[in-house]
């Protein structure tokens, strides 16, 4: 298998654990800072409309920092995630919210009622110190606001009313007490709930990592079982395998044992872990039977494999079957084959035409004995004749208007390019399949007699 072909092997992997965590964190940060920008924009418009220049500048400053942080998020820079930036962000948020409360009527507006909630939501973070800092700063800011307003240091204003509200000392103390108490209680409750959520998420991540680790192991085992650089004396070979999920059910194998030469291609129904497991059982059984009976015919080989597979599938309670064709090849180009799989496409170099051979027989894994239903067929390869073996994942793929890729198109590609090097034939098939949605495993094996 060439590097170009191997680069496609199991290429439909899900995104890595690190990528999933990073994407989740990025989504959370985008939502947080988008909300901050919208609030700042609304605040700036309100201050500008009602002529409060000082507060308008404060809102604009907060808006600028919101865009600054969003820029850092999108560019992937990380300073905003450091401890100091977290505390600075909380400090800036709370100072802006406090000034907004002051400008909208203080304890008589609806903003103080939601102040505690805003503070707690702003303080949600993996670091507990961030939340504690937010609560402490919010109580400090609100207390200062009430004291300065009640003592007359700050003029009482209300941008939403023509008559500004005048704070009373008693009202200032009560609202400060209410806001402070609410902030502390809400922070304790919400931070604990948030902690439970984070722990649950961490437990889920650990379980997911363990499962994905097992999937990677199964994937690695399956990759190793496929011949990396298939060779047969007197023949040139090139294989391709692409799994629809983490572990596929398609396979091919090339075996040279003593004086026997074998090529096997198969497809386990469905795809995923169970199909991958069945595939590995079939492949190991094939090699075991060939090692014990190197002179067996393809029909005898598949009958023996079916017996072992049928028993194992009963134990697994796996509702699967296997389409498979086994080829026995001799140095003179005579090929004997048996087993029901996809049709065999043969490019005849002498005529530049493609011959199609059917593969009659019985699928594996359904009945315990199938030897009487397996026929033995033959064909002969001349010099530069090329055989294309494939699974149905490619031919049953569809394009945007619902048309199948189909065997006829595959045969036509082979007819046009059958005289080219095997890599160019394979690349041409892959290129023509780019506009088709492939939802099943795809396997191809090219065999050319030298």
TORMI-827677 format. One record per residue (C-alpha): x, y, z; residue in three letters; residue number from 0. Coordinates in pm, 1 decimal. Example, Ala and Ser with C-alpha at 12.3 -4.5 7.8 and 13.67 -1.06 7.14 Angstrom:
<recs>
       east      north         up   residuo   num
     1230.0     -450.0      780.0       ALA     0
     1367.0     -106.0      714.0       SER     1
</recs>
This chain:
<recs>
       east      north         up   residuo   num
        0.0        0.0        0.0       UNK     0
      143.2      335.9      -99.4       UNK     1
      157.5      638.2      127.2       UNK     2
     -121.0      803.0      -74.0       UNK     3
     -345.1      505.3      -15.8       UNK     4
     -249.0      462.6      348.8       UNK     5
     -328.4      828.5      420.1       UNK     6
     -693.4      744.1      360.0       UNK     7
     -691.6      444.2      591.8       UNK     8
     -948.9      500.6      866.3       UNK     9
     -955.7      869.0      777.3       UNK    10
    -1309.2      925.1      906.1       UNK    11
    -1208.8      935.1     1271.3       UNK    12
    -1413.2     1150.5     1510.2       UNK    13
    -1244.6     1460.2     1639.4       UNK    14
     -994.8     1399.2     1916.9       UNK    15
    -1075.9     1437.0     2286.2       UNK    16
     -858.4     1747.2     2305.8       UNK    17
    -1039.3     1902.3     2008.9       UNK    18
    -1380.5     1833.9     2167.2       UNK    19
    -1278.5     1992.2     2499.4       UNK    20
    -1126.5     2291.8     2323.5       UNK    21
    -1438.0     2341.1     2111.2       UNK    22
    -1664.2     2318.6     2417.7       UNK    23
    -1454.8     2576.2     2604.9       UNK    24
    -1448.1     2803.6     2300.6       UNK    25
    -1827.3     2790.7     2272.2       UNK    26
    -1865.0     2882.3     2640.0       UNK    27
    -1626.4     3176.0     2607.0       UNK    28
    -1796.9     3301.5     2291.6       UNK    29
    -2135.6     3297.6     2463.1       UNK    30
    -1999.8     3471.6     2772.1       UNK    31
    -1825.7     3752.4     2587.8       UNK    32
    -2102.2     3797.2     2330.8       UNK    33
    -2344.6     3855.0     2620.1       UNK    34
    -2098.5     4101.3     2773.0       UNK    35
    -2068.7     4293.3     2444.6       UNK    36
    -2447.7     4310.1     2398.6       UNK    37
    -2495.4     4438.8     2755.0       UNK    38
    -2221.1     4699.7     2708.0       UNK    39
    -2369.3     4812.9     2377.9       UNK    40
    -2714.5     4852.8     2530.6       UNK    41
    -2565.7     5040.1     2825.7       UNK    42
    -2365.2     5274.1     2599.3       UNK    43
    -2670.2     5354.9     2386.4       UNK    44
    -2879.6     5428.7     2696.8       UNK    45
    -2611.7     5656.5     2843.5       UNK    46
    -2557.4     5836.5     2513.9       UNK    47
    -2930.2     5886.3     2457.8       UNK    48
    -2987.7     6036.9     2799.4       UNK    49
    -2674.6     6253.5     2795.7       UNK    50
    -2472.1     6091.2     3074.6       UNK    51
    -2127.9     6141.5     2923.0       UNK    52
    -1915.4     6004.1     3204.8       UNK    53
    -2116.4     5683.4     3223.4       UNK    54
    -2124.9     5667.9     2842.6       UNK    55
    -1745.0     5666.3     2837.8       UNK    56
    -1742.0     5391.9     3101.2       UNK    57
    -1978.3     5180.0     2891.9       UNK    58
    -1765.6     5239.7     2581.8       UNK    59
    -1453.7     5133.0     2774.3       UNK    60
    -1628.2     4812.8     2881.3       UNK    61
    -1741.4     4754.4     2521.4       UNK    62
    -1384.2     4796.5     2393.7       UNK    63
    -1257.2     4541.6     2644.5       UNK    64
    -1535.7     4304.8     2538.8       UNK    65
    -1422.9     4320.2     2175.4       UNK    66
    -1059.8     4291.9     2286.2       UNK    67
    -1130.0     3970.3     2474.9       UNK    68
    -1340.4     3831.7     2189.6       UNK    69
    -1050.1     3896.7     1951.9       UNK    70
     -816.5     3702.0     2179.5       UNK    71
    -1066.2     3412.8     2189.1       UNK    72
    -1096.9     3393.2     1810.0       UNK    73
     -721.7     3416.9     1753.0       UNK    74
     -653.8     3141.3     2005.8       UNK    75
     -441.4     3354.2     2238.1       UNK    76
     -459.5     3256.9     2603.3       UNK    77
     -376.8     3555.6     2830.6       UNK    78
     -746.1     3609.0     2910.9       UNK    79
     -754.2     3269.8     3081.6       UNK    80
     -484.0     3353.7     3334.2       UNK    81
     -578.2     3427.5     3696.0       UNK    82
     -502.4     3800.2     3683.3       UNK    83
     -710.2     3853.1     3371.9       UNK    84
     -999.9     3664.4     3527.8       UNK    85
     -998.9     3894.4     3831.7       UNK    86
     -958.1     4204.0     3615.7       UNK    87
    -1251.2     4094.8     3400.1       UNK    88
    -1471.0     4047.8     3709.4       UNK    89
    -1358.7     4382.9     3852.0       UNK    90
    -1441.4     4564.6     3528.7       UNK    91
    -1778.0     4390.1     3492.2       UNK    92
    -1890.4     4472.7     3841.8       UNK    93
    -1776.8     4834.5     3826.8       UNK    94
    -1975.3     4879.0     3507.7       UNK    95
    -2286.6     4708.8     3647.8       UNK    96
    -2266.5     4921.5     3964.0       UNK    97
    -2245.7     5245.5     3764.5       UNK    98
    -2539.5     5131.3     3553.5       UNK    99
    -2747.2     5072.4     3867.2       UNK   100
    -2652.3     5417.4     3991.4       UNK   101
    -2765.8     5576.3     3663.6       UNK   102
    -3096.0     5387.2     3645.2       UNK   103
    -3247.7     5472.1     3979.1       UNK   104
    -3055.9     5270.7     4234.0       UNK   105
    -3267.2     5071.3     4479.1       UNK   106
    -3596.1     5164.0     4307.1       UNK   107
    -3497.9     5027.0     3966.1       UNK   108
    -3532.8     4663.1     3873.7       UNK   109
    -3157.1     4630.7     3827.0       UNK   110
    -3062.1     4583.5     4195.3       UNK   111
    -3304.5     4290.4     4209.7       UNK   112
    -3109.1     4114.5     3939.1       UNK   113
    -2773.4     4244.0     4054.2       UNK   114
    -2698.5     3940.6     4268.4       UNK   115
    -2784.3     3705.6     3985.9       UNK   116
    -2563.9     3895.6     3741.4       UNK   117
    -2277.8     3887.8     3990.2       UNK   118
    -2304.9     3514.3     4046.5       UNK   119
    -2332.4     3433.3     3676.4       UNK   120
    -2033.4     3654.8     3605.9       UNK   121
    -1832.7     3473.3     3872.5       UNK   122
    -1892.3     3120.1     3741.9       UNK   123
    -1549.4     2979.9     3678.5       UNK   124
    -1344.1     2666.8     3737.4       UNK   125
    -1141.4     2867.3     3991.1       UNK   126
    -1327.1     2912.0     4323.2       UNK   127
    -1128.2     3224.7     4404.0       UNK   128
    -1284.5     3403.4     4106.7       UNK   129
    -1634.3     3359.7     4249.9       UNK   130
    -1532.5     3469.5     4597.8       UNK   131
    -1358.9     3772.6     4455.0       UNK   132
    -1671.3     3862.2     4255.2       UNK   133
    -1898.6     3845.6     4560.3       UNK   134
    -1660.1     4050.3     4774.3       UNK   135
    -1610.6     4318.6     4507.7       UNK   136
    -1984.7     4338.0     4433.0       UNK   137
    -2070.0     4396.4     4800.1       UNK   138
    -1791.5     4656.5     4825.4       UNK   139
    -1903.6     4842.3     4511.9       UNK   140
    -2269.8     4841.3     4606.7       UNK   141
    -2196.0     4955.4     4962.2       UNK   142
    -1982.4     5242.4     4832.6       UNK   143
    -2255.1     5340.7     4588.0       UNK   144
    -2521.4     5352.4     4859.4       UNK   145
    -2298.7     5546.9     5101.5       UNK   146
    -2190.6     5804.1     4843.3       UNK   147
    -2544.9     5854.7     4721.6       UNK   148
    -2702.7     5868.1     5069.4       UNK   149
    -2445.9     6120.7     5195.5       UNK   150
    -2489.1     6342.2     4890.4       UNK   151
    -2138.7     6292.0     4751.3       UNK   152
    -2293.4     6158.2     4430.7       UNK   153
    -2592.0     6340.0     4281.4       UNK   154
    -2904.5     6123.6     4259.7       UNK   155
    -2997.4     6058.8     3897.2       UNK   156
    -3228.4     5833.2     3705.9       UNK   157
    -3189.1     5839.1     3330.6       UNK   158
    -3524.5     5664.9     3284.0       UNK   159
    -3723.3     5916.2     3494.3       UNK   160
    -3757.3     6290.1     3494.0       UNK   161
    -3736.0     6308.4     3874.6       UNK   162
    -3425.1     6142.5     4017.6       UNK   163
    -3461.5     5919.4     4315.0       UNK   164
    -3308.5     6032.7     4643.1       UNK   165
    -3163.5     5752.4     4852.2       UNK   166
    -3239.5     5747.3     5221.3       UNK   167
    -2975.5     5615.8     5462.0       UNK   168
    -3212.8     5344.3     5577.7       UNK   169
    -3294.5     5244.8     5218.9       UNK   170
    -2925.5     5239.0     5132.7       UNK   171
    -2846.6     5010.0     5427.0       UNK   172
    -3136.9     4776.9     5356.7       UNK   173
    -3065.9     4742.4     4984.8       UNK   174
    -2696.4     4690.1     5054.6       UNK   175
    -2780.4     4418.6     5307.4       UNK   176
    -3027.7     4250.4     5071.9       UNK   177
    -2789.4     4260.1     4775.1       UNK   178
    -2494.4     4138.2     4981.7       UNK   179
    -2690.4     3854.1     5142.5       UNK   180
    -2840.7     3748.1     4811.3       UNK   181
    -2499.6     3753.4     4645.6       UNK   182
    -2344.5     3534.3     4914.6       UNK   183
    -2632.3     3285.3     4928.9       UNK   184
    -2667.3     3263.9     4551.6       UNK   185
    -2294.7     3224.2     4509.5       UNK   186
    -2283.9     2935.0     4757.2       UNK   187
    -2579.1     2756.7     4595.6       UNK   188
    -2486.5     2818.4     4233.1       UNK   189
    -2114.3     2752.5     4281.3       UNK   190
    -2193.4     2417.4     4442.1       UNK   191
    -2427.2     2328.9     4156.8       UNK   192
    -2164.6     2443.1     3909.8       UNK   193
    -1906.0     2232.4     4092.5       UNK   194
    -2134.1     1927.0     4066.5       UNK   195
    -2176.5     1999.4     3696.2       UNK   196
    -1800.5     2025.9     3647.5       UNK   197
    -1737.8     1703.7     3838.3       UNK   198
    -2003.2     1522.8     3634.9       UNK   199
    -1850.1     1656.5     3317.6       UNK   200
    -1506.1     1543.8     3431.6       UNK   201
    -1635.1     1195.0     3512.7       UNK   202
    -1799.1     1181.0     3171.5       UNK   203
    -1475.0     1296.0     3009.8       UNK   204
    -1277.1     1024.9     3192.1       UNK   205
    -1525.8      757.6     3081.8       UNK   206
    -1516.9      892.4     2729.1       UNK   207
    -1137.1      893.9     2727.2       UNK   208
    -1130.2      533.6     2845.2       UNK   209
    -1380.2      426.2     2581.3       UNK   210
    -1201.4      615.2     2306.6       UNK   211
     -871.7      463.3     2422.5       UNK   212
    -1021.7      116.6     2373.2       UNK   213
    -1154.7      224.1     2033.6       UNK   214
     -810.4      346.5     1933.2       UNK   215
     -662.7       13.6     2039.8       UNK   216
     -918.0     -176.4     1831.7       UNK   217
     -850.3       60.2     1544.4       UNK   218
     -476.7        5.2     1573.9       UNK   219
     -518.3     -372.4     1583.1       UNK   220
     -738.0     -360.0     1274.3       UNK   221
     -490.5     -137.7     1091.7       UNK   222
     -205.3     -375.5     1172.7       UNK   223
     -405.9     -672.1     1041.2       UNK   224
     -435.9     -511.3      697.1       UNK   225
     -130.2     -583.5      481.7       UNK   226
       81.1     -268.2      478.8       UNK   227
      260.5     -349.6      154.8       UNK   228
       90.9     -647.5      -10.9       UNK   229
      308.9     -850.1     -247.3       UNK   230
      274.8    -1169.5     -448.5       UNK   231
      546.3    -1315.3     -665.5       UNK   232
      466.7    -1225.3    -1027.4       UNK   233
      194.7     -971.7     -940.7       UNK   234
      165.1     -604.7     -848.7       UNK   235
      -89.3     -510.6     -581.3       UNK   236
     -232.6     -194.3     -428.9       UNK   237
     -493.2     -182.9     -152.0       UNK   238
     -719.6       86.4       -9.7       UNK   239
     -943.1       77.2      296.5       UNK   240
    -1153.9      351.5      448.4       UNK   241
    -1375.1      294.4      752.6       UNK   242
    -1706.6      475.9      791.8       UNK   243
    -1667.6      477.9     1171.0       UNK   244
    -1383.7      428.1     1416.5       UNK   245
    -1366.2       55.2     1341.9       UNK   246
    -1472.2      -82.4     1005.2       UNK   247
    -1613.2     -411.9      880.5       UNK   248
    -1437.3     -423.2      541.4       UNK   249
    -1111.6     -609.1      493.6       UNK   250
     -875.6     -758.1      243.2       UNK   251
     -576.9     -982.9      286.5       UNK   252
     -290.7    -1110.9       73.3       UNK   253
     -132.8    -1437.9      187.2       UNK   254
      166.2    -1622.9       48.5       UNK   255
      223.6    -1950.2      232.5       UNK   256
      462.4    -2210.8       96.8       UNK   257
      356.8    -2263.0     -266.7       UNK   258
        5.2    -2117.2     -227.0       UNK   259
      -91.5    -1757.8     -303.8       UNK   260
     -416.8    -1615.1     -173.8       UNK   261
     -613.2    -1293.0     -204.4       UNK   262
     -924.7    -1245.3       10.7       UNK   263
    -1171.5     -956.2       21.1       UNK   264
    -1476.7     -934.5      244.9       UNK   265
    -1740.1     -708.2      394.9       UNK   266
    -1912.7     -763.8      728.8       UNK   267
    -2270.3     -633.6      731.8       UNK   268
    -2311.0     -302.8      912.1       UNK   269
    -2013.6     -118.4     1051.5       UNK   270
    -1873.4      -25.9     1389.4       UNK   271
    -1718.4     -224.5     1672.4       UNK   272
    -1915.9     -549.5     1627.8       UNK   273
    -1851.5     -557.3     1254.0       UNK   274
    -1484.1     -484.0     1316.5       UNK   275
    -1465.3     -769.5     1565.9       UNK   276
    -1628.6    -1010.6     1320.8       UNK   277
    -1388.6     -892.5     1051.1       UNK   278
    -1089.0     -974.0     1269.8       UNK   279
    -1234.1    -1318.8     1346.5       UNK   280
    -1278.1    -1391.2      975.6       UNK   281
     -929.6    -1273.0      886.2       UNK   282
     -763.3    -1476.6     1161.3       UNK   283
     -970.7    -1784.2     1066.8       UNK   284
     -868.9    -1753.1      701.1       UNK   285
     -500.7    -1743.6      789.4       UNK   286
     -539.0    -2031.6     1034.0       UNK   287
     -712.4    -2258.0      778.2       UNK   288
     -455.6    -2175.3      508.1       UNK   289
     -171.5    -2256.1      748.8       UNK   290
     -330.7    -2593.0      833.5       UNK   291
     -447.6    -2676.2      479.0       UNK   292
     -239.8    -2484.1      222.2       UNK   293
     -369.1    -2706.4      -59.8       UNK   294
     -736.6    -2636.0       13.6       UNK   295
     -954.8    -2490.7     -260.0       UNK   296
    -1121.6    -2150.7     -207.3       UNK   297
    -1457.1    -2327.1     -152.4       UNK   298
    -1307.4    -2556.1      113.5       UNK   299
    -1136.6    -2259.4      277.2       UNK   300
    -1460.7    -2060.4      309.6       UNK   301
    -1657.9    -2363.3      431.2       UNK   302
    -1409.1    -2412.3      716.0       UNK   303
    -1407.3    -2042.3      803.0       UNK   304
    -1788.1    -2037.0      806.9       UNK   305
    -1806.9    -2317.6     1064.6       UNK   306
    -1585.0    -2130.3     1309.7       UNK   307
    -1755.4    -1798.7     1238.4       UNK   308
    -2106.4    -1939.1     1284.7       UNK   309
    -2020.8    -2073.4     1630.5       UNK   310
    -1849.9    -1751.3     1738.9       UNK   311
    -2138.1    -1534.2     1619.9       UNK   312
    -2383.3    -1745.6     1817.4       UNK   313
    -2175.2    -1685.5     2129.9       UNK   314
    -2163.4    -1311.1     2059.4       UNK   315
    -2532.9    -1301.8     1968.6       UNK   316
    -2419.1    -1088.2     1675.5       UNK   317
    -2671.2    -1034.5     1397.7       UNK   318
    -2411.1    -1012.8     1121.6       UNK   319
    -2316.8    -1190.1      801.4       UNK   320
    -2009.3    -1170.7      579.1       UNK   321
    -1984.0    -1135.7      202.8       UNK   322
    -1647.1    -1271.2       99.3       UNK   323
    -1457.3    -1401.9     -201.0       UNK   324
    -1133.5    -1598.3     -175.2       UNK   325
     -890.2    -1625.3     -467.4       UNK   326
     -617.4    -1883.3     -514.6       UNK   327
     -361.8    -1759.9     -768.5       UNK   328
      -82.9    -1954.9     -938.8       UNK   329
      225.3    -1809.9    -1111.6       UNK   330
       82.4    -1887.6    -1458.3       UNK   331
     -207.7    -1648.3    -1402.3       UNK   332
     -479.3    -1906.3    -1335.3       UNK   333
     -712.3    -1777.1    -1063.7       UNK   334
     -960.2    -2000.0     -878.6       UNK   335
    -1221.8    -1827.6     -667.5       UNK   336
    -1527.3    -1893.4     -454.9       UNK   337
    -1763.4    -1699.6     -229.8       UNK   338
    -2038.9    -1443.5     -274.0       UNK   339
    -1916.5    -1082.4     -274.4       UNK   340
    -1923.3     -799.1     -529.1       UNK   341
    -1861.5     -867.8     -896.8       UNK   342
    -1501.6     -900.1    -1017.2       UNK   343
    -1386.1     -637.5    -1269.7       UNK   344
    -1099.8     -744.4    -1497.3       UNK   345
     -923.6     -500.9    -1730.9       UNK   346
     -793.3     -694.6    -2031.6       UNK   347
     -477.3     -526.2    -2155.9       UNK   348
     -500.6     -686.8    -2499.5       UNK   349
     -842.4     -535.5    -2579.2       UNK   350
     -857.5     -240.8    -2333.7       UNK   351
    -1198.7     -366.4    -2225.3       UNK   352
    -1339.5     -458.3    -1884.3       UNK   353
    -1477.0     -805.3    -1817.3       UNK   354
    -1726.3     -857.1    -1535.3       UNK   355
    -1750.9    -1184.5    -1343.6       UNK   356
    -2021.8    -1266.0    -1090.3       UNK   357
    -1939.2    -1431.5     -758.6       UNK   358
    -2207.0    -1693.3     -684.0       UNK   359
    -2222.9    -1861.2     -347.4       UNK   360
    -2348.8    -1821.1        7.7       UNK   361
    -2274.3    -1554.0      265.5       UNK   362
    -2083.3    -1658.2      576.8       UNK   363
    -2222.3    -1670.1      928.9       UNK   364
    -2587.3    -1749.3      852.4       UNK   365
    -2586.6    -2129.9      824.5       UNK   366
    -2348.2    -2377.8      990.3       UNK   367
    -2276.8    -2575.7      670.8       UNK   368
    -2248.4    -2412.8      328.4       UNK   369
    -1993.9    -2630.0      145.2       UNK   370
    -2257.2    -2770.7      -94.6       UNK   371
    -2357.5    -2416.6     -194.4       UNK   372
    -2007.9    -2290.0     -268.5       UNK   373
    -1902.4    -2321.4     -631.4       UNK   374
    -1547.2    -2308.1     -764.2       UNK   375
    -1482.7    -2084.1    -1066.6       UNK   376
    -1172.8    -1986.4    -1262.9       UNK   377
    -1033.9    -1718.0    -1490.2       UNK   378
     -690.0    -1652.9    -1636.3       UNK   379
     -487.6    -1332.2    -1622.6       UNK   380
     -254.1    -1243.6    -1906.1       UNK   381
       38.5    -1004.8    -1879.7       UNK   382
      -71.0     -653.8    -1764.1       UNK   383
     -429.7     -764.7    -1699.7       UNK   384
     -566.1     -587.7    -1391.3       UNK   385
     -829.2     -711.2    -1144.6       UNK   386
    -1032.2     -463.1     -938.6       UNK   387
    -1193.0     -600.2     -622.1       UNK   388
    -1415.7     -369.9     -417.5       UNK   389
    -1683.9     -349.6     -148.8       UNK   390
    -2026.2     -190.0     -188.1       UNK   391
    -1942.9      118.4       20.2       UNK   392
    -1829.4      302.8     -292.5       UNK   393
    -2083.9      178.8     -546.7       UNK   394
    -2378.2      246.6     -312.5       UNK   395
    -2271.1      603.7     -227.8       UNK   396
    -2493.3      883.5     -359.5       UNK   397
    -2437.2     1235.0     -486.2       UNK   398
    -2645.4     1543.5     -402.8       UNK   399
    -2920.3     1455.0     -651.7       UNK   400
    -2949.4     1098.3     -523.5       UNK   401
    -2761.4      919.2     -801.2       UNK   402
    -2557.9      612.4     -705.4       UNK   403
    -2189.0      594.9     -791.0       UNK   404
    -2263.8      248.3     -921.8       UNK   405
    -2064.4      -41.0    -1060.1       UNK   406
    -2100.0       79.7    -1418.9       UNK   407
    -1916.2      403.6    -1339.1       UNK   408
    -1645.9      209.8    -1156.2       UNK   409
    -1609.6      -21.8    -1456.4       UNK   410
    -1584.5      276.4    -1692.1       UNK   411
    -1308.9      435.2    -1482.8       UNK   412
    -1117.0      107.5    -1493.3       UNK   413
    -1165.7       84.2    -1871.4       UNK   414
    -1027.2      437.3    -1921.7       UNK   415
     -733.4      404.2    -1684.9       UNK   416
     -662.5       29.8    -1674.8       UNK   417
     -331.5       69.6    -1857.9       UNK   418
     -200.0      329.3    -1612.2       UNK   419
        1.3      256.1    -1296.7       UNK   420
     -211.4      114.5    -1015.2       UNK   421
     -172.5      427.8     -802.8       UNK   422
     -313.1      643.7    -1082.3       UNK   423
     -608.4      408.7    -1125.4       UNK   424
     -683.0      428.6     -753.0       UNK   425
     -638.4      806.6     -743.3       UNK   426
     -877.1      841.0    -1039.4       UNK   427
    -1147.6      641.1     -861.6       UNK   428
    -1105.9      845.3     -542.9       UNK   429
    -1117.0     1169.9     -742.7       UNK   430
    -1442.0     1075.8     -920.4       UNK   431
    -1599.1      974.5     -587.1       UNK   432
    -1540.1     1313.1     -422.0       UNK   433
    -1893.9     1437.6     -496.7       UNK   434
    -2056.7     1130.0     -343.9       UNK   435
    -2156.2     1090.8       20.4       UNK   436
    -1991.1      771.8      141.7       UNK   437
    -2168.8      631.9      447.3       UNK   438
    -2025.5      279.8      453.0       UNK   439
    -1679.7      128.2      465.4       UNK   440
    -1491.8      139.0      135.6       UNK   441
    -1231.8     -118.3       30.8       UNK   442
    -1056.1     -168.0     -301.6       UNK   443
     -777.0     -400.2     -408.4       UNK   444
     -600.1     -383.7     -744.6       UNK   445
     -408.1     -690.9     -867.0       UNK   446
     -203.9     -680.7    -1188.2       UNK   447
      -11.2     -966.1    -1344.7       UNK   448
      340.6     -855.3    -1437.3       UNK   449
</recs>
